[in-house]
Amino acid sequence: MAFASAPRYRHGMIVLALLAAAAAPHPAELKTFQDWTVGCDNGAACHAVALMPEDWPEDGLTMSVRRGPEAGAQPVLAFELGADSNAASVSVDGKRLAVRLIGAEGQTRVAPADTAAMIGVLRSAGRVELQAADGKPLGTVSLKGASAALFYMDERQRRTGTATALVRPGTRPPPGPPPPLPVVTAPKPSSARPLALTAAGLAALRRKHGCTIDEVGGPDVAESAAIGPSESLLLLACGSGAYNVSHVPFVLRRGRGGVQATIAGFDVEPGWWGEEGKPVLINAAWEKERGLLTSFSKARGLGDCGTISDYAWDGRAFRLVEQREMGECRGSVDYITTWRARVVRK
């Protein structure tokens, strides 16, 4: 068993640098307006989320407004009540509002025909309350900051002053087509048996990269998966906290003397970087069906803030194809997409 030589390691870092300089992804930043947070990805799809107020009331609820980038895309409004929700009516600042609610995919959504009326409420009211069919209150959504979040969506989608604007409609022409998504070409998911290191080789790899259990703590786990015709991914557990396990990703290939392990390259810094440019993924896993490497860095155990990233292997490095984030630890697990790429399998 042999490990990559220093020249090969430097070559991998050069490839990483070239990828980063040529087409590095730039996930969008999220914006928070009082009790709402909002973001739009590189394809101009936008998503606003109501957060729990700072005092976390017992009856607090969250909701979301999503809108695609196309000129004719309609907003989708949903309340996060769970799959067993029986919400039947909506009140605004104590007064019943004539909008219909429908269940869909574990959410309670506002009927499309009533979306315009609900948007008007978000612009001007202070709170929204939901009731069950028997009149029992189900919870309250704070609308502080909602109008500013919707205006931000309009600006990012170039709708301000057009008939499609949510906040300040006008007579300007509708927005043009959305920006195209970057394309990542990747091999089809492989069913081949993954390459693996010997027990001695794995122990040597842990020592080399400071991932021995007695030094960093955490589970003694090393998972591998075939990611291409002649490559396998190795996720080496390298420490843990209360709700996060860190992994160092390697690419395995056959070479002189057996299977060789090199640190995986990325087109964007994944999570955080350790010593000597070593990438570290949090709660990483290989999703075989989708053919994607995923990570979920939690800012706290509840999972209501953090970053979820998906990467596709293009034969040279892992490319970021989707990132979802929640920057506020305030009760919502409805993460906002900040980056997308289109994956083409060959």
Secondary structure, DSSP 8 states (H G I E B T S, - for coil): -----HHHHHHHHHHHHHHHHHH-------EEETTEEEEE-TT--EEEEE---TT--TTB--EEEEE-SSTT---EEEE---TT--EEEEEETTEEE---EEEETTEEEE-GGGHHHHHHHHHH-SEEEEEETTS-EEEEEE-TTHHHHHHHHHHHTT-TTBTT-SSS--SB----------EEEE-----S------HHHHHHHHHHTT--HHHH-S---EEEEE-SSS-EEEEEEEEE-SS-EEEEEEEEEEETTEEEEEE--BSS--BEE-GGG-EEEES-EEETTTTEEEEEEESSTT-SSEEEEEEEE-SSSEEEEEEEEE---SS----EEEEE-EEEE-
